[in-house]
Each structure stands twice: as C-alpha cells, then as structure tokens.
C-alpha cells in the first residue's frame, strides 16, 4: 500500500511535467514548420566551401 502512496504522486508529477513541456513547445513555435526539415534533406546543394582566408 505504501508503494501506491509513492507511485501515484510520482506518476502525476511526471505527467504534469510532460504536459508542461508540450505546452512550452507549442508556445515557442516548435511545431510551426513541420515540412521544412523534411524538405531540407532533399536539397541537393553540396557542402558550402569555407571562405578563403
């Protein structure tokens, strides 16, 4: 029984932490450009050469 008294609050805290992280990601516009990274990998530009010294 003491195990439930420990595990239930821990599970609630972890759930609330996950929910807070999700809302933080929404507010910081992490989900605005979902296609940009997927299309960027298809770009066939070679590596950029460093500028000459």
HUFEN-V966215 format. One line per field, one symbol per residue. ss: DSSP state (~ for helix, > for strand, _ for the rest). psi: psi as a letter, one per 40 degrees, with the letter a starting at -180 (. if undefined). burial: I if it has 24 or more other C-alpha atoms within 12 Angstrom, else O. Layout:
ss = ???
psi = ???
burial = ???
This chain:
ss = _~~~~~~~~~~~~~~~~~~~~~~~~~~________~~~~~_____________
psi = dddddddddddddddddddddddddddefdedgdeddddddehfhiihiiii.
burial = OOOOOOOOOOOOOOOOOOOOOOOOOOOOOOOOOOOOOOOOOOOOOOOOOOOOO
